[in-house]
Amino acid sequence: MAERYLTAQEVADLLKIKKNTVYDMIKKGSLRAVKVGKQFRVAESNVRAVLGQGAPAGYQPPAGGERFVVCGQDALLDLLCGSANTALGEPFFFRSHMGSYNGLHAMYQGQADAATAHLWDMETDTYNLPFIPKLLPGERVAVFHLVGRAVGIYVAAGNPKGIVQIEDFARPDVTMVSREKGSGIRVLADSLFARAGIAPRAVHGYETVAGSHLAAAACVAGGQADCALGNQKAALQTPAVDFLPLRVEQYDLVLRQDDLERPQVGTLLGVLRSPEFRAALDALGGYDTRDLGKQLR
């Protein structure tokens, strides 16, 4: 089937965001596009990738070429991997859009080289480190902090259902949309439900899945759901959605210890810790970069 190419306005309508946000995503590299004359066109497969429904066209390297696969869904990874590849002068780092749990599992299975995670451990009220021995048993890994991100509840503009806390998700007049199993937000939602004594399958819409933060926000904006959990950044890109903050999550990068000796990985970490990369993330907004690049393990 031939690839279908969309205008910026068609992408905006599909994602339920502003047209200017589409141009901003193209400029920052989080949405791949081609220029036809003076206009941008976006492959429908690339829009599906943003919605978490498939890998973007062109993300696979040439057959036989060495590659280092980094799992994660945040757009900052496009900037990090792209900057490292530019410094290396060749494509070496490639993205997989697997979420936290699945990305770490892919590392353990040898299907990925690195993974990002934002997995909240309810028992310790900490992120990521408690999951390492469970998902990567026996592996020697290093963990580097990326950013802090505000996460909370998406509701329709004006909050017509008066949703203010996780317990409201269980109300009979409220419908939610979930994230996919293995994502950090799904782990957070399930943990918050458990702490509140809520049976997830009794929550209307719990079985409905959106494949990304932006897709979840779009469902709320379009009226398919009354609420969802996600990060603040996607809410800011969706004018018809209000954001109710719950906590600041920790977003970290997990690498194998042995890979730290590879010069390409050294280049990646150099980019991560550079003032230029910090300035770029600060300019994007929505990130707490105070401990960017700090080794946690």
Steps between C-alpha positions, in 0.01 A plus 500: 500500500638841404598733782255789554643845571312753713508879517592674825132587552392137447760388755377765745141385453596136547704563815259769625776754548579843361642528149791702642574210736537272197756739349678517836516117518644488148759764586608318818520162324227323696289471182666405172390692191602572141476834323308515174551842351429739787277259690576219745349156455499232771478128428197344668729232648696773679178635652414147615843485666418815699175335604694189602348284224815405314862581425561810287605450143874526444608423857668170413866521400637337184522121514830383641590835653598510866233656714436574865129487585370735769146434627270779614217724390603850605595735215816603685648166384472616139708803591749296705551225241499744209761723664721201581472369143595844368805505726596150380443589137294186439169341606576280799226568759145404402171536681249238604172635639457228763386623841688461825424142607510360147820688420682354801367155411631547143843579646491178700398304189786655300259682269607850613818662626357766731166599644342795671266454794261689725371215715365598841549252783207543738671328795807726504348806329803508270552458127670238283782366720278246685398353162855440370571169684150376414506575127875467438602224745873443508570782253771758572335830412553871550213745549520866402238759587342681208225735620215548740154522341173611655229236466135528587142470386372610159144636504293690246546877505309647792486156668125449445494173699673656802777239506764589760659174621567140399195380697278691255603259223281237668184713486221349285468821296872512412681321215879481477746398233805295602854480370641173370630233737868551571490878478604702803162673513316165501717384793425827680125473435481137617704584812280800585188287454646233728587755767146642480342154516350532151456193281629620159262290294207665678610838358314597181739513206791328676533249215517779238865571417674805356854443380659827611451801728384705203256231389350488851464878504338487156241248626404736783495799266277315255254383765580128470602508868449730797848453646841340463841509663797648314777755504448874495678553171233320295226697678669827408489393135126428521296820553174318581659321799568624855776346712471419872851428637556197723877461531838552328628174356862404445598412143829305478723330243620141558817375329711188537824556691705336224361742243638797693840411354375545143610835353159556342331467840757742639391745231135449598574570866708801401202642313272419794719696741573791267378855571359510146274199560380639833425835335306326222284310751440814704390677181254219423342545844328246724822342630686532831865476389670569834660152529534434127770239437554406866596135545266331747648151485 
